[in-house]
Amino acid sequence: MTLDPMTERLYYTDSYKRDFSARVVERSADGLTVYLDRTLFYPSSGGQPFDAGSIAGVAVVDVVDEEERIAHRLAAPLAAEGEVSAEIDWARRFDHMQQHSGQHLLSAVFEELFGLHTVSFHLGAESATIDLEGGPVESRTVVEAERRANQLVSENRALDVRFEDARAAQGLRKASEREGTLRIVSIEGLDRSACGGTHVRSTGEIGPILLRRTEKIRQSVRVEFVCGGRAVRRARADFEALSKIAQMFSAPLDDVAPMVAAQLETAKAGDRARRKLELDLAAFHGKELYATTGPGPDGMRRAVQRLERGNLEDLRAVAQNFTAQGKGVFVATLKDPPSVLLATSADSGVDAGKVLKAALTGAGGRGGGNARIAQGSVPDAGLLDALVASLG
Ligand SMILES: [Zn+2]
């Protein structure tokens, strides 16, 4: 057992320090988990992900808050003992600082302007979200909050961290359940929140704040946002995606939405016209097939169409136009998947549904329809010829 129960959290008092030295106080048997007497590594907590970096040159792949102590999980066993030097991945850390301070600012703005309470915060790899409760979040709410948040960024208000006794701490945005000493992060003249996270020292460092998607989740509304470097990268990606579409239309960026809408309308009208032509063509085929099919001794015209692949649905209109001429029986088969279509004229004396159903049952297939047209499937394409013969 270790004699050093607590890990001193150096990031509590200085979120800008990037490297440090510390003493290894304990190591797991496999050397992949180490405990230090003090650390700059932030453990995943309060919605903020852990810090990456290295200890004695070995990559840190996870940092876990075990309340009293902080466990550092490594990519390879640590051989070093005693005093080690370590550094955190500053780009990752500063990004987290921008998003987390941005979250405090946004939460305060939603509270101040609309009485919306932040009930949770999540910082993901691409974007962050807050869940709001206390009312609807309309698009103008989002626009207004974004405007106000960016105004507070440009005012470059100070952010600071203070330790206060929980019983004496006043004016917190959200009451803390913790006892003893609270770590309070304040934004000058705007917000006081109990928080263990790492923060920038003034709102200017948060950089631009963009609000994006909102999504209703049970009784709350999830608002997605990006701050600082992420906002710039996101705006760049949006611009590039939109530019590609604008190029296709040879149009200015701002005209893209109405042009896409107009194009969709044109495509729909084209679809309608195509469907009408398909029906006209099927009618023509059905009539032509009827004209070129000689009647049998009983005066009935029988046509059989065999398809290798495709869709029997495509032949329904042909079948109906064939049988509409009177005294006609139309059969179509499809090899893959093995299926059959039967259509009969009203004056043929053949009930298509009943006849096909009986034939299918004999062949182990299934299907049905009405007296004039019916369709079904069989388990094997080898059964189709016998089935056609049985349909007369
Ligand atoms: Zn926080």
Residues whose N, C-alpha, C, O or C-beta is under 5 A from the ligand:
A	BS01	ZN	C195 G197
